[in-house]
Amino acid sequence: MPPTPSERPPLRSADELNAAIRAFWIDGRGHPTVGLTPDQRAEYQRLLAALEALRAVERGGVTTAA
């Protein structure tokens, strides 16, 4: 059984986060996908937030957790 989002190890690099974000929009054959399930949309939003937090750290900025 694949791990649930809470069991996944944290992604560390911007490249890993970008790859995971892109995977939501490209299917296994390289075609764009349309629509996300509510669970996929929540995971996508978490990935975007993690990438933004990483970018803020790289810029030396500070972000506040929601």
Helices and strands as residue ranges (DSSP letters): G 5-7, H 14-23, H 38-59
